Amino acid sequence: MLLHKVVDPFHSTLLSVVSLLPPCPTNNVMPSPADATQLLDRHFLEVRARLLEVAATLDRLDRAEGEVTRDARREQIATAISILADAKPGRAERLQRLFSRDYKASWRADMQV
Amino acid sequence: MDYIDPHIHMVSRTTDDYATLARMGCVAVSEPAFWAGFDRGTADGFRDYFRQLTEVEAARAAQYGIQHYCWLCINAKEAENVELSREVIAMIPEFLDHPGVLGIGEIGLNKNTRNESIVFLEHMELAIKYEQPILIHTPHLEDKYQGTRMILDMLNGDSRIDRSRVLVDHVEEHTIAAVLEDGYWAGMTLYPISKCTPQRAADMIEMFGPERLLANSAGDWGPSKPTAIPDLIFELRRRGHSEDLIRKVVYDNPREFFAKSKNFQFQQRV
């Protein structure tokens, strides 16, 4: 399903915008004392449950009357899923930026403040 | 562990919540002035609210051994009404010498409008004139990134601002770096749905370290959990972090930041 979205022009634009964001810092000044295996053990079922919630919600949208494939929010969700699936760090920050309004450095002049 | 909740709206919580906070180790709270869930019509409405913050809540908290401090302003949502905002700002100095008043807050932006920005700048002027620390609300959801950057522009654009006396609250993954790098204190708000979970707050502590970083529940009349800080303490312990690190974030840092106000006369538990 996601492959269809990647060739969608609007979705491609979203992906381009996200890819233009400044690189996320890979800060880790105080690593968790727990190692990666311990963290995966602790969080696996919780992540599994959250992914299932997302999958079931998308299925619910598919079954419902009406059409949201062109809705900007649906496109944001598709882009967010592609961010989760890539291997680059800073996924949480990139998701936050995806769901954010743009900032213009000239806002004070534009608003005359 | 003793802890301080640096941002919680106790006017909208029950007395049972005070008892629960005390049992969980909360020894002090600070309560910024905020939106009541409806727009108030007059400056006198705010005068009554400020009396509630400075007198009523302090007495209610004291019954449970909790020290209550507060911050005064007209919040970002009602700041859209510039005329009313100016009346409220003119009245605030009446309260600044009250023993529990730590400074001006929570000022900020809501929908990042021109009027909100004008009132933010006028609050900044008030804080500078009366040498008050500032506590800042950053917007919600899609408005947060833009609004936080606008707020930093306004603060950074005024050389009279002492950055060590300003707390920028409700930071998340996309705003925390800019706030800390610019030299301000940063607050993480632990909410059940929006803002930040205890797990993500623990992640940010690991990524940025504990310096100038606070955590709060922002418990209010909406979906929120006044005992969210004990949840963060639990999460950090579960990951194996030291008691010293945890205490720094939930106790030492709030004390250090609040000490920027002459009205912070903290009584340590003995």
Interface residues (C-beta under 8 A of the other chain):
Chain A: P25 N27 N28 V29 M30 P31 S32 P33 A34 R42 G90 A92 E93 Q96 R97 F99 S100 R101 D102 Y103 A105 W107 R108 M111 Q112 V113
Chain B: N112 R114 S117 I118 L121 L141 E142 D143 K144 Y145 Q146 R149 M150 D153 M154 G157 E172 E173 H174 A177 R200 A202 D203 I205 E206 M207 F208 G209 P210 R238 R239 G240 H241 L245
